[in-house]
Amino acid sequence: MVISQEYARRGLTQPSSVIGEWAMPTILAYGSDEVKEQFALPTLRGELIWCQLFSEPGAGSDLAGLATRAVKVEGGWELQGQKVWTSGAHEADWGICLARTDKEVPKHKGLSYFLVDMRSTGVEVRPLKQSTGDAEFNEVFLDSVFVPDAYLLGEPGQGWRITATTLQNERTQISAGVSVGTEEALRSMISQGSYTGSESEAFASLGHIAALSSAIGALNLRETLRQVNGMTLGPDRHWPRWRMPGSPAKPPPGSSPWPGREPSSLRLRATPSRASSRYRRS
Ligand SMILES: Cc1cc2nc3c(=O)[nH]c(=O)nc-3n(C[C@H](O)[C@H](O)[C@H](O)COP(=O)(O)OP(=O)(O)OC[C@H]3O[C@@H](n4cnc5c(N)ncnc54)[C@H](O)[C@@H]3O)c2cc1C
């Protein structure tokens, strides 16, 4: 968060490994030492580009209903299916991929999480052309794609839990980008005279953006503090001290969600927007 703020303060675009920013925390949480060793530094250096092979034509919002199958074969798994809306697949070296390994159990329990080499035999990437003329998304066809055992993340059937880790990190990373620098960008657009609306429209837009980015920034700060304190991200965050054997299921009312720290030291402070004084009519 501090690094993002510093980039924004200087009007610079922060380099990003995009999907690597949420693939990597997932690999660090669930990967073997060898897998962490293989991917961590090259991803951080920007040498490896990742894509996210989750959504399918019949499984968007209902992600757990996906149909791509992974069948156990000698030394690994064979993947068969189709993904869609895969951002950056045409440039990606590796993909994080969710596939069904067990049809007999409830849908959320039959999924497993794989790391797929996008140059494997059987991977076909077909770009989806947007109305802008660009093609940032793709369809990805997986036709008998072999994935070695080493690239199954976690255990078979653990895919949904691992995917939650990925998506929680995705939300935090994207919200960091949205909350920092947006207000400043609009402010400089207005001061340079490139905002085409009236002064009152500029005032309203700036207020809207400032309120939105402050709210997203506060949520992001809360999630980051949870992470720093060793908790999982998102609504299913755990309360380590209170989940000890023999302790109550929930923390007592008024207790600190950040064990070992005074809540007041971590209280979020709302930064008042300066929009009102900057654009007040003289
Ligand atoms: C910019 C962008 C980048 C993306 N990049 C990737 C990527 O890299 N990899 C990837 O795997 N996916 C990616 N996606 C896909 C995305 O994460 C979602 O999976 C997908 O957009 C939702 O699925 P769908 O388009 O099939 O919509 P649907 O699931 O068909 O939903 C369409 C509409 O119906 C509503 N709806 C759905 N189910 C119900 C219900 N039961 N009751 C009421 N309303 C319902 C939804 O809220 C939505 O408004 C990307 C999406 C966007 C917008």
Ligand as a Chemical Component Dictionary entry (heavy atoms), coordinates in Angstrom:
data_LIG
# 
_chem_comp.id                   LIG 
_chem_comp.type                 NON-POLYMER 
_chem_comp.pdbx_formal_charge   0 
_chem_comp.three_letter_code    LIG 
# 
loop_
_chem_comp_atom.comp_id 
_chem_comp_atom.atom_id 
_chem_comp_atom.alt_atom_id 
_chem_comp_atom.type_symbol 
_chem_comp_atom.charge 
_chem_comp_atom.model_Cartn_x 
_chem_comp_atom.model_Cartn_y 
_chem_comp_atom.model_Cartn_z 
_chem_comp_atom.pdbx_ordinal 
LIG C1  C1  C 0 -12.420 -7.426  -16.990 1  
LIG C2  C2  C 0 -12.655 -8.891  -16.751 2  
LIG C3  C3  C 0 -11.590 -9.764  -16.750 3  
LIG C4  C4  C 0 -11.790 -11.115 -16.501 4  
LIG N1  N1  N 0 -10.721 -11.941 -16.511 5  
LIG C5  C5  C 0 -10.886 -13.237 -16.226 6  
LIG C6  C6  C 0 -9.765  -14.122 -16.184 7  
LIG O1  O1  O 0 -8.626  -13.723 -16.448 8  
LIG N2  N2  N 0 -9.966  -15.415 -15.884 9  
LIG C7  C7  C 0 -11.203 -15.895 -15.583 10 
LIG O2  O2  O 0 -11.297 -17.073 -15.267 11 
LIG N3  N3  N 0 -12.314 -15.112 -15.643 12 
LIG C8  C8  C 0 -12.176 -13.793 -15.946 13 
LIG N4  N4  N 0 -13.267 -12.965 -16.001 14 
LIG C9  C9  C 0 -14.614 -13.542 -15.833 15 
LIG C10 C10 C 0 -15.284 -13.156 -14.503 16 
LIG O3  O3  O 0 -14.435 -13.299 -13.429 17 
LIG C11 C11 C 0 -16.596 -13.903 -14.271 18 
LIG O4  O4  O 0 -16.435 -15.275 -14.167 19 
LIG C12 C12 C 0 -17.540 -13.695 -15.338 20 
LIG O5  O5  O 0 -17.503 -12.359 -15.773 21 
LIG C13 C13 C 0 -18.947 -14.003 -14.836 22 
LIG O6  O6  O 0 -19.445 -14.995 -15.602 23 
LIG P1  P1  P 0 -20.407 -14.800 -16.891 24 
LIG O7  O7  O 0 -19.818 -13.719 -17.759 25 
LIG O8  O8  O 0 -20.611 -16.158 -17.456 26 
LIG O9  O9  O 0 -21.724 -14.204 -16.283 27 
LIG P2  P2  P 0 -22.959 -15.009 -15.677 28 
LIG O10 O10 O 0 -22.515 -15.902 -14.587 29 
LIG O11 O11 O 0 -23.744 -15.607 -16.791 30 
LIG O12 O12 O 0 -23.770 -13.803 -15.050 31 
LIG C14 C14 C 0 -24.460 -12.859 -15.893 32 
LIG C15 C15 C 0 -25.363 -12.020 -15.004 33 
LIG O13 O13 O 0 -26.317 -12.855 -14.327 34 
LIG C16 C16 C 0 -26.235 -12.658 -12.919 35 
LIG N5  N5  N 0 -26.436 -13.956 -12.247 36 
LIG C17 C17 C 0 -25.704 -15.057 -12.382 37 
LIG N6  N6  N 0 -26.208 -16.061 -11.645 38 
LIG C18 C18 C 0 -27.305 -15.558 -11.033 39 
LIG C19 C19 C 0 -28.264 -16.125 -10.141 40 
LIG N7  N7  N 0 -28.195 -17.374 -9.744  41 
LIG N8  N8  N 0 -29.240 -15.306 -9.718  42 
LIG C20 C20 C 0 -29.337 -14.017 -10.132 43 
LIG N9  N9  N 0 -28.440 -13.443 -10.977 44 
LIG C21 C21 C 0 -27.459 -14.216 -11.429 45 
LIG C22 C22 C 0 -24.839 -12.112 -12.661 46 
LIG O14 O14 O 0 -24.779 -11.329 -11.473 47 
LIG C23 C23 C 0 -24.598 -11.269 -13.889 48 
LIG O15 O15 O 0 -25.183 -9.984  -13.750 49 
LIG C24 C24 C 0 -13.098 -11.611 -16.263 50 
LIG C25 C25 C 0 -14.178 -10.716 -16.264 51 
LIG C26 C26 C 0 -13.960 -9.378  -16.515 52 
LIG C27 C27 C 0 -15.151 -8.456  -16.504 53 
# 
loop_
_chem_comp_bond.comp_id 
_chem_comp_bond.atom_id_1 
_chem_comp_bond.atom_id_2 
_chem_comp_bond.value_order 
_chem_comp_bond.pdbx_ordinal 
LIG C1  C2  SING 1  
LIG C2  C3  SING 2  
LIG C2  C26 DOUB 3  
LIG C3  C4  DOUB 4  
LIG C4  N1  SING 5  
LIG C4  C24 SING 6  
LIG N1  C5  DOUB 7  
LIG C5  C6  SING 8  
LIG C5  C8  SING 9  
LIG C6  O1  DOUB 10 
LIG C6  N2  SING 11 
LIG N2  C7  SING 12 
LIG C7  O2  DOUB 13 
LIG C7  N3  SING 14 
LIG N3  C8  DOUB 15 
LIG C8  N4  SING 16 
LIG N4  C9  SING 17 
LIG N4  C24 SING 18 
LIG C9  C10 SING 19 
LIG C10 O3  SING 20 
LIG C10 C11 SING 21 
LIG C11 O4  SING 22 
LIG C11 C12 SING 23 
LIG C12 O5  SING 24 
LIG C12 C13 SING 25 
LIG C13 O6  SING 26 
LIG O6  P1  SING 27 
LIG P1  O7  DOUB 28 
LIG P1  O8  SING 29 
LIG P1  O9  SING 30 
LIG O9  P2  SING 31 
LIG P2  O10 DOUB 32 
LIG P2  O11 SING 33 
LIG P2  O12 SING 34 
LIG O12 C14 SING 35 
LIG C14 C15 SING 36 
LIG C15 O13 SING 37 
LIG C15 C23 SING 38 
LIG O13 C16 SING 39 
LIG C16 N5  SING 40 
LIG C16 C22 SING 41 
LIG N5  C17 SING 42 
LIG N5  C21 SING 43 
LIG C17 N6  DOUB 44 
LIG N6  C18 SING 45 
LIG C18 C19 SING 46 
LIG C18 C21 DOUB 47 
LIG C19 N7  SING 48 
LIG C19 N8  DOUB 49 
LIG N8  C20 SING 50 
LIG C20 N9  DOUB 51 
LIG N9  C21 SING 52 
LIG C22 O14 SING 53 
LIG C22 C23 SING 54 
LIG C23 O15 SING 55 
LIG C24 C25 DOUB 56 
LIG C25 C26 SING 57 
LIG C26 C27 SING 58 
# 
